[in-house]
Amino acid sequence: MTFLVKAPALVVLAAWSLALTFLGRGLPPGAVVAAALLAPVGLLLLGSDGFEGWAFRPALLVLLLSLGGAVLFLHRLAEPSLPPRYEGEVTVLSERPWGKRRLVVVEGGGLRLAAFVPPRQVVGAGSHLDVEGEVLPLRKAREGESFDFSRWARARGIEGELRPGRWRLLDGKSGWAWRRARIEAALLLKLPPLMRGHLLAAWTGGRDPDLARAHRRWGTSHLLAVSGFHVGLVASAILLFAGPSTVGLVVASALVWAYVFLAGAPASAVRAALMVQLYLQGRQMGRRGGGVNAVALAGLILLAWRPWWFWDVGWRLSMTAVLTLTALPDWGKGTAFLAGPLVWLTTAPVAAEVFGVVPLAGIVLNLVALPLFAFLLPLASLAALPVLAGWRGGAAAARFGEDLFALWARAADGAANLLVGEVTFSALIYAAGTFVLFLLLARKVGVGPPRSLAAALALTLFCATSL
């Protein structure tokens, strides 16, 4: 029973993913429940010789969890019950440009609401407002639209839209959003452009539009999204100083979660923090869990909390990339060399579907970018501290960090000019990425080569025909 022994959480994750896919396409509850039961049965049979020899209790637990997830999603994905109006004090969690308006996310009275306001009504994160207005359901995607605002908003905990009639700024600011805004303001005012943009992304999850366009051209946009890479750097640095003691592990856990919340708690960062938490807990108990199973377990926790994350591009890219990395076989030095291209191949369908194109330059640049930025981001963070603290000579350290990022930008531009080309979304790239991911996962849990190939091909055809 390879799946039950090595990655039972992966079986449940497959069942939940299929159930959410069916729910997203409007299939009836019976089909959703059937999918949640048939998916784990199929995977368990794939890793065994029929029903004989099944470990009954673990198999039953997997089936019950799969079924429970489907029932939970049927309940959670229903439209929330909203009051017709809201009146009272709210706190601004975030605000950002949204077309010709600004999107302001506010929280108060047990509700988290989105308000679209004119550009002149700029309010800082952490501000307190006295508002009154109509509360409406979130707008769903119309036929032919690829972006569904309702799913995007629900993945961020937003339950409805507020159309304010009264909008009055109160005194005082507080909360994580306010602290994040203060750090962003310091970075924007005191650091040079390239250093500012990279640290804005790494420290607070902020985005510099010009830098984002450059990284899209290079195929390295993931470096600007707070994810497992950034959380791993923070956790490693903390453990280096805190040590492996129980107190050190508790301190590391607390600081990792503080960093994630400071960065806005995106799905990829929360997933990474959960994995760090599982690792620290296992280390304290003297256990070492399987990589694929740990990734799947983190994904299950996130989906149980907010099922709408299933449709979030950050969650999908993060889960796909880390599942690919943890499923890689041990090819010695070849593993490190092939990791980048294989992750590019498995994530390209998701990225191309959302962003339109995926640059081929990313295949080569990411071989260098990840180890380089693992050194560059901590060094730049240290170089930024003197100028942020107002110390004499701090500007020189900031210029040093800026020069390092400028060298990277010139090298990346040169590589992008040489490796001209990009991949658009197609059935072929979707099938290739899906096939490789399924094959790697099946082999990782111990399914034999013939079965792995046949199962990966069958699952790829099923997914491709459902496009």
C-alpha positions as CSV (number, residue, x, y, z in Angstrom):
1,M,0.0,0.0,0.0
2,T,2.5,2.6,-1.2
3,F,0.2,5.6,-0.9
4,L,-1.1,4.7,2.6
5,V,2.5,4.2,3.8
6,K,4.3,7.1,2.1
7,A,1.8,9.8,1.3
8,P,-1.8,9.3,2.6
9,A,-2.3,13.1,2.7
10,L,-1.6,13.1,-1.1
11,V,-4.5,10.8,-1.7
12,V,-6.9,13.0,0.3
13,L,-5.5,16.1,-1.5
14,A,-6.3,14.5,-4.9
15,A,-9.8,13.7,-3.8
16,W,-10.4,17.2,-2.5
17,S,-8.9,18.8,-5.6
18,L,-11.2,16.7,-7.8
19,A,-14.3,17.6,-5.7
20,L,-13.4,21.3,-5.8
21,T,-12.9,21.1,-9.6
22,F,-16.4,19.6,-10.0
23,L,-17.9,22.2,-7.6
24,G,-16.3,25.0,-9.6
25,R,-17.9,23.7,-12.8
26,G,-21.3,23.6,-11.2
27,L,-21.7,19.8,-11.1
28,P,-24.4,18.4,-8.8
29,P,-23.6,17.4,-5.2
30,G,-23.9,13.7,-6.0
31,A,-21.1,14.0,-8.6
32,V,-18.9,15.9,-6.2
33,V,-19.3,13.2,-3.5
34,A,-18.7,10.4,-6.0
35,A,-15.5,12.0,-7.2
36,A,-14.3,12.4,-3.7
37,L,-14.7,8.7,-3.1
38,L,-13.6,7.3,-6.4
39,A,-10.4,9.3,-6.6
40,P,-8.8,7.8,-3.4
41,V,-10.0,4.3,-4.3
42,G,-8.3,4.6,-7.7
43,L,-5.1,5.8,-6.2
44,L,-5.0,3.2,-3.5
45,L,-5.6,0.5,-6.1
46,L,-2.8,1.9,-8.2
47,G,-0.3,1.3,-5.4
48,S,-1.5,-2.2,-4.5
49,D,-2.5,-5.6,-6.0
50,G,-6.3,-5.2,-5.7
51,F,-8.1,-4.9,-2.4
52,E,-6.2,-7.8,-0.8
53,G,-3.7,-6.6,1.7
54,W,-5.3,-3.2,2.3
55,A,-4.7,-1.8,5.8
56,F,-8.4,-1.4,6.6
57,R,-8.3,1.3,9.2
58,P,-5.9,3.7,7.4
59,A,-7.7,3.2,4.1
60,L,-11.1,3.8,5.8
61,L,-9.7,7.0,7.4
62,V,-8.5,8.2,4.0
63,L,-11.9,7.6,2.5
64,L,-13.7,9.3,5.4
65,L,-11.4,12.4,5.2
66,S,-12.0,12.5,1.4
67,L,-15.7,12.3,1.8
68,G,-15.7,14.8,4.7
69,G,-13.8,17.3,2.6
70,A,-16.5,17.1,-0.2
71,V,-19.3,17.6,2.3
72,L,-17.4,20.5,3.9
73,F,-16.9,22.2,0.6
74,L,-20.5,21.8,-0.3
75,H,-21.3,23.8,2.8
76,R,-18.5,26.3,2.8
77,L,-18.8,27.3,-0.9
78,A,-22.4,28.3,-0.5
79,E,-23.1,32.1,-0.5
80,P,-22.5,33.7,2.9
81,S,-25.4,35.2,4.8
82,L,-24.8,39.0,4.6
83,P,-26.7,41.8,6.3
84,P,-28.4,44.3,3.9
85,R,-26.5,47.2,5.3
86,Y,-23.5,47.9,7.5
87,E,-23.0,50.9,9.8
88,G,-20.1,51.3,12.3
89,E,-16.3,51.4,12.6
90,V,-14.0,49.4,10.4
91,T,-10.3,48.9,10.0
92,V,-8.6,49.2,6.7
93,L,-6.6,46.0,6.0
94,S,-5.3,46.9,2.5
95,E,-5.8,49.3,-0.4
96,R,-4.6,49.1,-3.9
97,P,-5.3,50.4,-7.4
98,W,-8.1,48.6,-9.2
99,G,-8.6,49.9,-12.8
100,K,-9.8,53.5,-12.5
101,R,-10.8,53.1,-8.8
102,R,-9.1,51.8,-5.6
103,L,-10.0,48.6,-3.9
104,V,-10.1,49.0,-0.1
105,V,-10.5,45.9,2.1
106,V,-12.0,46.7,5.5
107,E,-12.9,44.6,8.5
108,G,-15.4,45.3,11.3
109,G,-18.4,43.8,13.1
110,G,-17.2,40.3,12.2
111,L,-17.3,41.0,8.5
112,R,-14.5,41.5,5.9
113,L,-15.7,43.6,3.0
114,A,-14.4,45.1,-0.3
115,A,-15.1,48.7,-1.2
116,F,-14.4,50.3,-4.6
117,V,-13.8,54.0,-4.0
118,P,-12.6,56.9,-6.3
119,P,-8.8,57.4,-6.5
120,R,-9.0,60.6,-4.4
121,Q,-10.2,58.7,-1.4
122,V,-6.8,57.3,-0.4
123,V,-6.7,55.8,3.0
124,G,-3.7,54.1,4.6
125,A,-3.6,50.5,5.8
126,G,-4.4,50.3,9.5
127,S,-6.7,53.4,9.4
128,H,-10.0,53.4,11.2
129,L,-13.1,54.5,9.3
130,D,-16.7,55.3,10.3
131,V,-18.8,53.9,7.4
132,E,-22.4,53.3,6.5
133,G,-23.6,51.6,3.3
134,E,-25.2,48.8,1.4
135,V,-23.7,45.3,1.5
136,L,-23.9,43.3,-1.7
137,P,-22.7,39.8,-2.7
138,L,-19.4,39.6,-4.5
139,R,-19.5,39.8,-8.3
140,K,-19.0,36.4,-10.0
141,A,-17.3,36.0,-13.4
142,R,-19.6,36.4,-16.4
143,E,-19.5,34.0,-19.3
144,G,-16.3,34.4,-21.2
145,E,-14.5,36.1,-18.4
146,S,-11.4,34.4,-17.1
147,F,-11.1,36.3,-13.8
148,D,-13.6,35.6,-11.1
149,F,-13.5,38.4,-8.5
150,S,-15.7,36.4,-6.1
151,R,-13.2,33.6,-5.9
152,W,-10.2,36.0,-5.7
153,A,-11.9,37.8,-2.8
154,R,-13.1,34.8,-0.9
155,A,-9.6,33.4,-1.0
156,R,-8.6,36.5,1.0
157,G,-11.4,36.2,3.5
158,I,-13.6,38.9,1.9
159,E,-17.3,38.0,2.2
160,G,-19.1,40.8,0.4
161,E,-18.9,44.3,-1.2
162,L,-19.6,47.5,0.7
163,R,-21.0,50.4,-1.2
164,P,-20.5,53.2,1.2
165,G,-22.8,56.2,1.6
166,R,-20.7,57.5,4.6
167,W,-16.9,57.2,4.6
168,R,-15.3,59.2,7.4
169,L,-11.6,58.8,8.5
170,L,-11.1,58.5,12.2
171,D,-8.0,59.2,14.3
172,G,-5.4,56.5,15.0
173,K,-3.9,53.5,13.2
174,S,-3.2,50.0,14.4
175,G,-2.7,46.3,13.5
176,W,-0.5,44.3,11.2
177,A,-1.6,46.3,8.2
178,W,-0.4,49.5,9.8
179,R,3.0,48.0,10.7
180,R,3.4,46.7,7.2
181,A,2.5,50.1,5.7
182,R,5.1,51.8,8.0
183,I,7.8,49.5,6.8
184,E,6.8,50.0,3.1
185,A,6.9,53.8,3.6
186,A,10.4,53.6,5.0
187,L,11.6,51.4,2.2
188,L,10.1,53.6,-0.5
189,L,11.5,56.8,1.0
190,K,15.0,55.7,1.9
191,L,16.2,53.0,-0.5
192,P,17.3,53.2,-4.2
193,P,15.0,51.7,-6.8
194,L,16.2,48.1,-7.3
195,M,17.0,47.5,-3.7
196,R,13.7,49.1,-2.7
197,G,11.6,47.0,-5.1
198,H,13.2,43.7,-4.1
199,L,13.0,44.3,-0.3
200,L,9.5,45.6,-0.6
201,A,8.5,42.3,-2.1
202,A,10.6,40.2,0.3
203,W,9.7,42.0,3.5
204,T,6.1,43.0,3.1
205,G,4.8,41.3,-0.1
206,G,4.6,44.7,-1.8
207,R,5.0,45.1,-5.5
208,D,6.9,47.6,-7.6
209,P,5.3,47.6,-11.1
210,D,8.5,48.3,-13.1
211,L,10.4,45.6,-11.3
212,A,7.5,43.2,-11.7
213,R,7.5,43.8,-15.5
214,A,11.3,43.1,-15.6
215,H,11.0,39.8,-13.7
216,R,8.1,38.7,-15.9
217,R,10.4,39.2,-18.9
218,W,13.1,37.2,-17.2
219,G,10.7,34.4,-16.1
220,T,11.6,34.9,-12.4
221,S,8.4,36.6,-11.1
222,H,8.3,34.0,-8.2
223,L,11.2,35.9,-6.6
224,L,8.8,38.8,-6.0
225,A,6.1,36.7,-4.4
226,V,6.5,35.8,-0.7
227,S,6.7,32.0,-0.8
228,G,8.5,29.0,0.5
229,F,11.8,30.4,-0.8
230,H,11.5,33.5,1.4
231,V,10.0,31.7,4.4
232,G,12.8,29.1,4.2
233,L,15.4,31.9,4.2
234,V,13.8,33.5,7.3
235,A,13.4,30.1,9.1
236,S,17.1,29.1,8.3
237,A,18.4,32.4,9.6
238,I,16.4,32.2,12.8
239,L,17.4,28.6,13.5
240,L,21.0,29.6,12.8
241,F,20.9,32.0,15.7
242,A,18.3,30.4,18.0
243,G,19.7,26.9,17.8
244,P,18.0,23.5,17.9
245,S,16.8,23.7,21.5
246,T,13.1,23.6,22.4
247,V,13.2,27.4,23.2
248,G,14.9,28.0,19.8
249,L,12.3,26.0,18.0
250,V,9.5,27.9,19.7
251,V,11.2,31.3,18.9
252,A,11.7,30.2,15.3
253,S,8.1,29.2,14.9
254,A,6.8,32.5,16.4
255,L,9.0,34.6,14.2
256,V,8.2,32.7,11.0
257,W,4.5,33.3,11.6
258,A,5.1,36.9,12.4
259,Y,7.0,37.3,9.1
260,V,4.1,35.6,7.2
261,F,1.5,37.9,8.7
262,L,3.6,41.0,8.2
263,A,3.9,40.0,4.5
264,G,0.1,39.8,4.2
265,A,-0.3,36.0,4.7
266,P,-0.5,35.0,1.0
267,A,-1.4,31.4,0.3
268,S,2.2,30.4,-0.8
269,A,3.7,31.9,2.4
270,V,1.1,30.3,4.7
271,R,1.7,26.9,3.0
272,A,5.5,27.3,3.6
273,A,5.0,28.3,7.2
274,L,2.8,25.3,7.8
275,M,5.6,23.1,6.4
276,V,8.2,24.8,8.6
277,Q,5.8,24.2,11.6
278,L,5.5,20.5,10.7
279,Y,9.3,20.2,10.3
280,L,9.9,21.9,13.6
281,Q,7.3,19.8,15.4
282,G,8.8,16.6,13.9
283,R,12.3,17.7,14.9
284,Q,11.2,18.3,18.4
285,M,9.6,14.8,18.5
286,G,12.6,13.2,16.8
287,R,10.6,12.3,13.7
288,R,11.2,13.1,10.0
289,G,8.2,13.2,7.8
290,G,8.0,12.5,4.1
291,G,8.4,15.6,1.9
292,V,5.5,14.8,-0.5
293,N,3.2,14.0,2.4
294,A,4.1,17.1,4.3
295,V,3.4,19.3,1.3
296,A,0.0,17.6,0.8
297,L,-0.9,17.9,4.5
298,A,-0.1,21.7,4.4
299,G,-2.3,22.0,1.3
300,L,-5.2,20.1,3.1
301,I,-5.0,22.5,6.0
302,L,-5.2,25.5,3.8
303,L,-8.1,24.1,1.8
304,A,-10.0,23.2,4.9
305,W,-9.5,26.8,6.2
306,R,-10.3,28.5,2.9
307,P,-11.4,26.3,0.0
308,W,-11.3,29.3,-2.4
309,W,-7.5,29.1,-2.3
310,F,-7.8,26.1,-4.7
311,W,-8.5,28.7,-7.5
312,D,-5.8,31.1,-6.4
313,V,-2.8,31.2,-8.7
314,G,-0.4,31.6,-5.9
315,W,-1.6,28.5,-4.1
316,R,-1.5,26.5,-7.3
317,L,1.9,27.6,-8.4
318,S,3.3,27.0,-4.9
319,M,1.8,23.6,-4.4
320,T,2.8,22.4,-7.9
321,A,6.4,23.7,-7.6
322,V,7.0,22.2,-4.1
323,L,5.3,18.9,-5.0
324,T,7.6,18.6,-8.0
325,L,10.7,19.4,-5.9
326,T,9.8,16.9,-3.2
327,A,8.9,14.2,-5.7
328,L,12.2,14.4,-7.6
329,P,14.2,11.1,-7.4
330,D,17.8,11.1,-6.2
331,W,19.9,11.5,-9.3
332,G,22.9,12.8,-7.5
333,K,24.3,16.0,-9.1
334,G,21.7,15.6,-11.9
335,T,18.9,16.3,-9.4
336,A,20.0,19.9,-8.8
337,F,20.5,20.5,-12.5
338,L,17.1,19.1,-13.6
339,A,15.1,20.5,-10.7
340,G,14.7,24.0,-12.4
341,P,13.6,22.8,-15.8
342,L,11.2,20.2,-14.3
343,V,9.6,22.8,-12.0
344,W,9.3,25.2,-15.0
345,L,7.6,22.5,-17.0
346,T,5.1,21.6,-14.3
347,T,4.2,25.2,-13.4
348,A,4.2,26.5,-16.9
349,P,0.6,25.5,-17.6
350,V,-0.7,27.3,-14.6
351,A,1.4,30.4,-15.2
352,A,0.6,30.5,-19.0
353,E,-3.1,30.2,-18.4
354,V,-3.2,33.1,-15.9
355,F,-0.4,35.4,-17.3
356,G,-0.7,34.6,-21.0
357,V,2.9,33.7,-21.7
358,V,5.9,32.1,-19.9
359,P,9.4,33.2,-21.0
360,L,11.8,30.4,-22.1
361,A,14.6,32.4,-20.5
362,G,13.2,31.4,-17.1
363,I,14.4,27.8,-17.7
364,V,18.1,28.9,-17.6
365,L,17.9,32.0,-15.4
366,N,16.2,30.1,-12.5
367,L,19.2,27.8,-12.3
368,V,21.2,30.8,-11.2
369,A,18.5,33.0,-9.7
370,L,17.5,30.9,-6.7
371,P,21.0,30.3,-5.3
372,L,22.0,33.9,-6.1
373,F,19.0,35.4,-4.4
374,A,19.4,33.1,-1.4
375,F,22.6,35.0,-0.9
376,L,21.5,38.4,-2.3
377,L,18.3,39.0,-0.3
378,P,19.9,38.4,3.2
379,L,22.9,40.6,2.2
380,A,20.7,43.4,0.9
381,S,18.5,43.2,4.0
382,L,21.6,43.7,6.2
383,A,22.8,46.5,3.9
384,A,19.5,48.3,4.2
385,L,19.4,48.4,8.0
386,P,21.9,51.3,8.5
387,V,20.1,53.7,6.2
388,L,16.7,52.7,7.5
389,A,18.0,53.3,11.1
390,G,19.4,56.7,10.0
391,W,23.0,55.8,10.8
392,R,25.8,57.8,9.3
393,G,27.3,56.0,6.3
394,G,24.1,54.0,5.7
395,A,23.7,55.4,2.2
396,A,27.0,53.8,1.1
397,A,25.7,50.3,2.2
398,A,22.5,50.9,0.3
399,R,24.4,51.8,-2.8
400,F,26.4,48.6,-2.5
401,G,23.1,46.6,-2.4
402,E,21.8,48.6,-5.3
403,D,24.9,47.8,-7.4
404,L,24.5,44.1,-6.7
405,F,20.9,44.1,-7.9
406,A,21.9,46.2,-11.0
407,L,24.5,43.5,-11.9
408,W,21.8,40.9,-11.7
409,A,19.5,43.0,-13.9
410,R,22.1,43.5,-16.6
411,A,22.9,39.7,-16.6
412,A,19.2,38.8,-16.7
413,D,18.6,41.2,-19.5
414,G,21.4,39.7,-21.5
415,A,20.2,36.2,-21.0
416,A,16.6,37.2,-21.9
417,N,17.9,38.8,-25.1
418,L,19.7,35.6,-26.1
419,L,17.0,33.2,-25.1
420,V,14.2,34.8,-27.0
421,G,10.9,33.0,-27.0
422,E,7.9,32.3,-24.8
423,V,5.3,29.6,-24.2
424,T,1.6,30.3,-24.4
425,F,-1.1,28.1,-22.8
426,S,-2.0,25.1,-25.0
427,A,-3.3,21.6,-24.5
428,L,0.3,20.4,-25.3
429,I,2.0,22.3,-22.6
430,Y,-0.8,21.4,-20.1
431,A,-0.5,17.7,-20.9
432,A,3.3,17.7,-20.7
433,G,3.3,19.5,-17.3
434,T,0.5,17.3,-15.9
435,F,2.1,14.1,-17.1
436,V,5.5,14.9,-15.6
437,L,4.0,15.8,-12.2
438,F,1.8,12.7,-12.0
439,L,4.7,10.5,-13.1
440,L,7.1,11.9,-10.5
441,L,4.6,11.6,-7.7
442,A,3.7,8.0,-8.6
443,R,7.3,7.0,-8.7
444,K,8.1,8.8,-5.5
445,V,5.6,6.8,-3.5
446,G,6.9,3.6,-4.9
447,V,4.5,2.7,-7.7
448,G,6.3,0.6,-10.4
449,P,7.4,2.1,-13.7
450,P,4.7,0.4,-15.9
451,R,1.8,1.4,-13.6
452,S,3.2,4.9,-13.1
453,L,3.5,5.5,-16.8
454,A,0.0,4.1,-17.5
455,A,-1.6,6.1,-14.6
456,A,0.2,9.3,-15.5
457,L,-1.0,9.0,-19.1
458,A,-4.6,8.2,-18.1
459,L,-4.8,11.0,-15.6
460,T,-3.2,13.4,-18.2
461,L,-5.8,12.5,-20.8
462,F,-8.6,12.9,-18.3
463,C,-7.4,16.3,-17.3
464,A,-6.7,17.4,-20.9
465,T,-10.2,16.4,-22.0
466,S,-11.8,18.4,-19.2
467,L,-10.2,21.7,-20.3
